[in-house]
Structures are given as C-alpha cells and as structure tokens.
Amino acid sequence: MRGIAVAAIALTSVMSMAACAKDSGGTSNNAGSSGTAASGCKLADKPPAAAASSSTAGDGTKVDGSALKVGLAYDIGGRGDASFNDSAAAGLDKAKTDLGLKADAVKELTAAPNEAEDAKQTRLRQLATEGYNPIVAVGFAYAESLKVVAPQFPDVKFAIVDGAVDGATNVTPLVFAEEQGSFLVGVIAAYQSKACHVGFVGGVDIPLIQKFEAGYAQGAKAAAPDIKLEKKYLTPAGDFTGFQDPAKGQVVGQGQVEAGADVLYQAAGASGKGVFAAAKAGNAKAIGVDSDQYNQPTVAESKDVIVSSMLKRVDVAVFDFVKAVAKNDLASLPKVFDLKVDGVGYATSGGKIDADLAAVLEGYKAQIIAGKITVSDKPSS
Amino acid sequence: MTALAEAPLTVVPPQRKRKIPGWALGMIGVAGAIALLSTTSYLTGVPQLTSTGTIQTAVRLALPILLAGLGGLWAERAGVVNIGLEGMMIMGTWGAAWAGYQWGPWAALIAAAVFGALGGLLHAIATVTFGVNHIVSGVAINLLGAGLTKYLSTLLFFPISHNPRESPAVPKFDTYSAGGLSDWLGSLEADQRVGISDVAGILRGLVTGVSPLTMLAVVFVVGSYLVLWRTRFGLRLRSCGENPTAAESLGVNVYLYKYAAVVMSGALAGVGGAALVLNPGNPGYLEGQTNGRGFIGLAAMIFGNWRPGGLLGGAALFGYADGLQLRSGGKTFLALIYGAVLLLAVLVVWQLVRRRWFAAATGIVAAGLLYGVYYSVDEVPSELTAYAPHLVTLVVLAVASQRLRMPAADGVVYRRG
C-alpha cells in the first residue's frame, strides 16, 4: 500500500515537473502589458521657451573651512541609502575638497528605524559635547530633538534639513521646494508615458512626501490634462518603515504597473529600489528621487528604466550652510532652496530626455521661477 | 452536535469526536474562503480580490511569515518559547546575502539556514542548558541579531557595496510556471465569468511565477506536520513540550530534543530571512528589512493553534490582506469588509441553527456595524488598511482564544532530575 502511494506521488511530481516551464526561458511573458498600444497622451500646449538662463555663478571668493569640525546626524538609511542621506553626504564631501575641511574633523552618525526620541537627542548632544560645530541634522525627524538640544548649546550652529525649529535662533532651517522639482518630473512622466497613465509611490504618508505627490500630479496634469494617476503610500504616518522596505515598494510598483501605469515616480527612500525592480519587470519607466539615481551603484541593475530623477540638492544646502558658517554669514542662505537657486531640479543622465523635452522643461521651469505657475505643496484630493 | 452544545459546562468537557479528519476540514475551509471571495468580488464588482497578481503578491508576502511561524512551531512544540525568531531571521538575511552574492541563491538558502540555526543554538544553550527565561533570551537574541549583522555588514559588505547597511545585489531564483495550465487559467480569468474566473485567478496566481522557495516552503509545512505528528521523533519532541518530566521518566533525552527543536526553529527562521533577501523586489540584504515579520510569524502560529495547517492559514491571511492593501488600497479593502459581512451572515445562520441566540445576536450586531461602515465610506482610510491583518488577528484571538491550546509546558524552564 505504502509502495503504491510513493509511486503515485513520484509519478505525479514527475508529471507536474514536466508541465512546469521556466519563466525566463524564451516565451514572452506578457506581465503588465496594458493592452492598449496608445502612443501617448494628448499633450497640452507647450510653455513658451525659456529666456537664456542667467544663473548666477558662485562668487569666486575662496572660503577656508579648515578650522571647522562638522557633525552630521543622518536620518534612517544613512550614508549609502542611494537617496536623501547620500545627497547630504555628497555635500559634506564637497566641503571637504572645496573648503579644506579635514577628514578627521567630521563625524557622521546614523539613526535607526523607529528609534526613540531620546536616541536622536543623545546623538545630537554627543556631537555637540565633542566640540563639533556646525552640526547638520539630516531629516525632519530631528526637529523635536533639536528643540530640546539646541537651547542647551547656544554657541553651536545647528542646521536641520527638511524642517524648522521655532524659537531656536541657532538652528538654520534648510528646506526645499520639492513640489517644484516634482512638477518638472511630472511633466517628464506625462511626456514619457505611452498609456497616458502614471504612478506615484510614496514612502510614508506625511506632509513632506505629500509635497512630492502634489507637485508631480500638477506637473503631469499641466502637460497632459487627461492623464491618469495612480498613487500609494507604503505606510501611514507614524510608521517610518515605509522608507526601508523594498519588498513593499516592489509590490506597490507592480500593482500600479498592472493597473496600467507605465511611468512610476518614487519618493520612498530605500524602498524605491523595489519600485525600480517592479518597473523593470513590467517594462515600465521610473523616475528617481533626491539624488541622480541613474548614476548610483546600488540601483545599477535597474538603471536602464530610470528616465530622470527629481533632484533635491541636499548637497547644495549642506555645502552652502557649511560655507556660510565658515564665512560667518548665515544670512546669505536662501529661505527656501527652490528652482530659482537650483535647490531642486531634474537629472538628465541616461540620455532619455531629448532636446525637445528639455526645452519644454526649461519653459515650465522659467514660468515657475517667474511666478506664472504656482505649484501647491498639498495634494488636491 | 446540538446535544454536545447543551451539555452542562461544569463537568470536564467530553472528548471531542472528530467525524471529519483535519485535512478535509482544511479543504472545506479553503473552498469556503474561495467561495466567499468570489461572491464578494462578484457582488462588489472588484475583480482584484481574486486576481492572479494579488494572489502572487500574497504568496510572496506570506512566505517569510510562514517560515518564521514554522520555526516558532518547532520550538514551542518542544516547550521553548522562541521570541527570538526576528533576530534569527535577521541573521538569516545576512547569511543569505553574504553567500548569495558569491555563490548564488541555493548557497544563500543554505547559509541562511546555518546562520539562523546558530541563533537557534544560542537560544537553546541559554534556555535549555542554563535555564534562562525564554523571553529574556529571545529578546537578547533579537538585539544580538540586529547588532551582529550590522557589524558584519560594515565589515564585509561595505567595501563592495559602499554602503554599510546594504549588501551587493544577490542573484534570484528563476521562477517557474505550469505552462499550458497557466495560460488556460489566464484565458478563463480574462472571461470574467462569475465564480469560475475567480477560482481560475486564484489557481493561476498559485501556479504562475512560482519560486523554488515557495515550493520548498510547502514541503516544509507538510514535512513539519509529518515529522512532528507522524514519527516517533515527533511524538517525543512534542512530549517535551507537553510534559517533560513524564518524557524524561520514559527515557526521552529532553535536553537533546529541545536542542534539536530550537536549532531547527532557528534554521527555518533563517530560511524565512532568505525568502526576504531572495524576494524579487529586494536587491539583497538591507538593514531592518525584516521589519517585525518574525513577530508576525509568531502571531500567525498562535492564530493557527500551534498546528502547521492553521499556521499556513494565518500566514496566508497576513500575506493576502497586506498584498491587497498595498496593491489596490482602500477601495478593494472595502470590498473585503463586505466579504466579512457575508461571512458573519453565514455564521449567524449557523449559530441560529445551533440555537445559540446570544452568539447569533452578537453576530447580527457586528454584521450591521460592518455593513454600516461599508455603506457610509467610499474608501477605507489607509491608516486602517495598513494594520488590518493585525486587527483581524486580534479579533480572531479574542474570539477563538478559548479554543486555542498551547503546549502544556510551553515556556516553562525544565531542569533535569
């Protein structure tokens, strides 16, 4: 009896093995094809061409920062997150080369996911007591901690990226107009989409990330009024693991591709890698965030789907801040790092943005800078 | 059945005689779930509930939870509470990435099992030999797993990936599909016929793009059942969890069995970690990527009444609910609420037949409330959907905890002699 059962099981498994085909073996896998071979959106009128740009080059004065000891407190992910923190690290590296900052006069510390508030305070206090000045806190998550720590060290110059601390005079806010940069990549998405259907994947449902969504949606709508938009946040506010979970990013990206979107914009930190993977698997395109993700080694295997990235020049802000401290001239920093001061922008690496599209983008950019288009920082719905 | 229900509660409850064997009950449950989903999908007009993509996602998300839960099952059946699953899983993710980027996915799997097993061994040494409180040791292992991998990845991954929190990309398994069957089911699903298309969608999700790891996990579930409930070794192992003193008096080497169980537990949790690393969306090891899945695995095991079949159901529930909310969000989830109303309606009828008036009334009230929610909102807010699996577990545990039965000596430190 047992022999027969074993034989039957063996036979069945052999037969089912024979029926199983390897997915990667030749046959076309029609995953994610939206069926309609539409050739793109009905595009809105192109904006007037931009006037010859007269961006002010930096004042050539040499600033010496070799006396500074700079402390950097990263948010979740830290150096090497292929995103936001890396950008801050790049600014610090630039300060090392351009301002003569000494390598051992820099200390970098990284936050852990869902850590307690006092862990952040301890980190900042540690940097301050060890004599680091200025200290840059990377990420809005440090706002509450800075409110406590900054008054305790009135002589230390703090800066906080993406946040502001009311009432603390020694904290310089470094905030960005993410919605303006996202507007431009929204335009890119609308021009690149074949199905006139684009997607947005946010990491955590918080006002900061909503700015990305808001700008993106407005840009896409401005370029193609009847475009369809999928949007999804990985985790609700309060649960910051959404910035750190590529598996979820992949699931959401795949869902949007299957719903018909063929250009995905991610503002999800390290989870964005999953979104890229989903875009690659579904023959869609993707737009990166914060840094020029096309050139990042950590996402190298899916770089061919990245058409552009919304640049948030945290590096510029960090560098400018360190420079301003070295010059002792904090008032020279812009209130908001926006398109006008090149605090945000878009990346062209990879050659996916042709001259026509570039002209359109410059047109929109000029209109935003001139104030003819105001980009709201809140999603419309 | 009615006579049984009305028996006085003061006496020791009589031995429940199961007319239907467990596997048949499981099949009925699965069939019921499919029927419920397809009815809901038909009545609410939300095909995503049973689409291939949803099921595939559910399988992928359920896999690490299932494996972690199985790990918990082995340890707890031998009487050792293993709250260190999360830490062992983290060790597994590191091991998988370290071996995986050098020698491929199979090596990743083995290394993950070995690393997880090392975590298990540590837990066994602490709890069995030295009699440390199981929870304390488990928490320590969670901390150790996170810290150790952080150290090791800074040491070994940083030179290659230029990121101390991440490994280089790990090659993934090829996926397999049941060729003709999958296409046939696909065309059936595309027809959108009531019932048939839903079943086709679910089946297609299960046979399309299957990773060898998924097949392996199924083998592990069945294997765990067979080993633990159908072999002498399993009986002895379980006796260590029920009454170690009695087992010892009959000549069972309790320490040895506990060691074996906890090491096995760690290995399975490690493989669960490998399932995360080898997930197609993940480039490789990433700090904090387990994200509490070890604990959810533990919850799935309790949900499943310390049995492999129930555990499979619990993991599937988590994977499905999570996949659904991530893929299609609040609107689809609303349909699921409608499904819950239908389920409650069936349960109410059942309770009425059994003349349990109070339970029926409670059911009616709950169904009414849920239907009110369904009727009044267009979309379940994302704050709620993200935690839906956890809420469902809470509800199930609250309702069914009377019937859950953990191994009698679970979590009790046993001293030989």
Interface residues (C-beta under 8 A of the other chain):
Chain A: S16 A19 C20 A21 K22 D23 S24 T27 I76 G77 G78 R79 G80 D81 A82 T110 A112 P113 D205 K232 Y233 L234 T235 P236 A237 D239 T241 Q244 D245 P246 A247 K248 G249 Q250 V251 V252 G253 Q254 G255 E258 A259 A270 K273 G274 A277 A278 A281 P297 T298 V299 A300 E301
Chain B: G53 T57 R60 L61 S161 H162 N163 P164 R165 E166 A169 D174 T175 Y176 S177 A178 G179 G180 L181 G209 V210 L276 N279 P280 G281 N282 P283 L286 E287 G288 Q289 N291 G323 L326 R327 S328 G329 S382 E383 A386
